[in-house]
């Protein structure tokens, strides 16, 4: 398919896991009613962003994948004939947990999952306490409506992740996200941080010649105001649509996948890659000694 309609769901969450899931399903239905063929939900949408504290009780929020949430979403995907990208807290085994996104095809089938590779540990974002780094590698999912590359939040700062996923054939890069401003910071700092967040992802679109869809949450939780600002970027990094910073929104945009061929032909970054010279990138630092 050369053109596909993609929906994003930007919403706030509560402490009630089932309530959040049902709210997301309502919004998936809303996106489908607007013509969406693919719908992407934000990072960890079934709960509050619990990584603001290190609390063992929060492990109770985790579930198997496939599991209860994917079971419900698969029924919705089949009913609406939409692909659903669902970010969940995965319990892989006793004591082993991942930040994981499941991809469900338009016939309701479970296509697989991607486990977040880059795990942050910063004030208010204590993800290393909860999540084992992903071990499935980077993934592309062949859906009814195209090949989808899925990365998760902190992955969005790493051009290597975007490049590898694009080289695997992704038509679109999706980034389910949960990121925001500390309410203690001044406005200038907040604006600078948001602009950096959006700019790095737009650069992935440019460097790889693919559309980028980034889906964030809104609402204030534990001193963090999630900044929303979800967006669609075309394969040359232009913003097609950006949501508000403080409102729940369901947005659907038509993406022309043939644009990748146009931009990659006119700006042939992939053609001119010097793959013979990139071995040093696998080192942590290039120390003189």
N, C-alpha and C positions, 0 to 999 in steps of 0.2 A: 504494500500500500504506500502510495506517495504522500498522502495526507492523512493525518490522524488527529482526532480531537482528544486532548488531554485535560483532565480535571485535577485540581489540587484542593485539598481541604485544610484550611487554616482555622484551628479552633482552640478554645481553652479547655482545661480538664479539671476534674474534681478528684477526691479521694476514693470515689466509688468506681471500681473497675468495670463492672457490668454496665453502669450508667454511661461511662465513657464509650464503651464498645457500641452500645445502642445509639448513642448520639452520632458516632462516626458512621454507622450504617445509614442513619437518616440522611446524613450529608452525602454519602456515596449515592444514595437514591436521587438526591437533589442534583448532583453532578450528572448522573445518567440522564435525568430528565432534560438537562441542558444540552445533551448530545455527547457527553463524554464517552469515549471508548476505553480509556485508561484512566484510573483514578489513583492518585498517590496520597497517602495519609502521612502525617508528621511523625517524627521520632517518638517512640514510646507513648503512643496516643491513648493507651488504655489506663493510664495513671497520671498522677502528678509527676513532675520530674523529681524523682526521689533521690537522685545522686547529689543533692545539695547537702546531705548529711551521710555519715557512715553509721548505718543502723541495720543490725542483723535482721530485724523484723521485716525489712523491705524485701528480703529474698522470698518472702511469701507471695509476692506479686508475680513471680516468674511462673512460666508454664512451658509445657513441651510444644515443639513445633515439628510436625503438625500437632494440633491440640485443640482445646476448646474454642479459642478465638478464630483460628483458621477454619475450623469446622463451620462456624456461623458465617464467616465471610465467603467461604466457597459457595454456600447456598445463594448468597446475594449476587456473587459474580455470575453464577449460572443463570439466575433469574433475569438479571439485567443485561447479560451478554457484555460484561465489562471486565477488563483486567484490573485487579486490585493489588496495590503495593502496600504492604502492612508491616510496620515496624513494631516489634514486640520484644519483651524481656524473656529470653529463652532459658529454661532449666534443662540443660543437657544431661546432667547426672547429679547425684548428690555432691554438692560442693563445687560444681562446674557450671557457670552461667555465662551467657553471651548476650550482647546487644545485637539483635538479629532482625533482618527483614525477610518476610515471606512474600513470594510472588505467586498469585493465583490467576490462572488464565480465564478467558471469557466463557469457557464451558464449565467453569468451576473446578477444574483440575489444579492440583498443587504442583507447581513447576519446580519448586526448590527454595533455597534460602541463601542469603548472604550474611555472613557474620562480620561485624565491624572490625576492621583491621587496626585502626589507629585509636588508641584509648587514652583520653586526657586525664590529667589529675591536677586540678587547679582549685582555688577557693570557690566553693559552691558547685563544683563539677568533679566530684570525687568518684569518677567512673572506674578507676583501677581497683577500688574496693569491691566492686560488684562484677565487673566483666573480665572474662578471660579473652585475650586478643583472638581475633578470628583466625581460623586455620583452614578455611576452605579456599583461600585465594580469592582473586577477583572474579566476578561472575557476570555473564550475560545470559539473559533469559529470552528464549525464542517464544514469543506470544503470538496470538492471532493477529495483533496489530503492529508487530515489529519486534526487533531485538532491543531489549531494554537492559541498560547497565544500571546497577543500583549500588550506591555507596551511602555512607551514613555520617552525617554531621561532621565530626572532627576529621573524617577522611577528606572533607572538602578543601582543606588547606594544603593538600599534597598533590602536586601535579603528576607525580609518578602514578598514583592510583587512577586518576582520570585518564592518563595516557594508556596505561595497560588495558583498562576497561574499553576504551575506544578502539584500541588495536585488536581487541577480541571481536569487534564488529558491532558494538552498540550503536543504535540509531539515535538514542536519547540517553543522557545521563541524568538520573534522578538522585536527589539528596534529601531524604527525610531528615529533619533537623529539630533540635531543641536548643536554642541559643538566645541570649538576651543581654540586657543592660543591668548591671548592679545599680540599684536605686541610690546608692551612696555616691555614685560617680556624677561628674558634671556633664552638661549637655554636649559640650564640645568633644569630650572623650567618647561619649556614646555614639555620636554621629560618625566620628573617625572609625570606631570599631565596626559599625554597620557597613560603612563604605568599603572597608578592607574586606569584610566578609563577602559582600556582593562582587567586588572587583576580582578577587581570586577565582571565584566560580565562573565569572564571565570570561576570564582568561582561559579557563579549561575549554569553554566553547570555542574560542578563537583558535587555540593551539591544535585542537583536535577536529574542528569543523563539524561539530555536532550540537544539537539543541541541549540546553541544560534546564532542568526544572528543579527548583529548590523550594521545599515545603517546610515552613516553620510554624511554631505554635504562638499563641498570644495569651495574655493574662499575667498577673503578678503572683509569684510563688516564692515565699521565703526570701524576700529581699531582692529577687531578680524579676525584672519586667521583661518577659519574652517579647522580642521586638517584631514578631510577625515579618512583614516585608518580604513574603514569599514572592517568587518571580519566575518568569519564563524568559530565557535568552535564546536568540537565534544562533546559528553556527558561526556568526562573526561577532558574537558578544553583545549585540544590541538587545535592549530590554523590550520585550514584546508587551509584557504586562507586569506590574508590581502591585501587590496588595498593600493595604494600610498597615500601620504599626500597632494598632490597638483594637481592631475589630475582627470578629469571626467572619470568614469569607469562604465561599465556594466559587471557584473561577474555572471556566473552561475556555481553552484556546485551541484553535486549529494550527497544527504544526505541519509544515511542508517538508517532508524528509528528503525530497529531491534537492533542497537547498544545500545539503551537505556536499553533493557532487559539484554544485556550482562553486561554492567557496573553496573546496579542496582543489578544484581545477585552477581557479584564478589566484589562489594563495596556497601553493603546493608545499605546505610545511611537512606533510608526511612524506612526500616524494624526496625531499632534500635532507631528511634525517641522516646523520652520520652515525649509523648504529655501530660502526667499527670503533668509534671513539668514546663510547659511553660507559665502558667498564668501571671507571672510577666512581660512578654514582652509587655503586653498591657498598662503598666504604662510608663509615660514620663521618669522618673528617679526612681531609688530605693533608696530614701533618708533614712538615718538611723532613722530618727524620723517620 
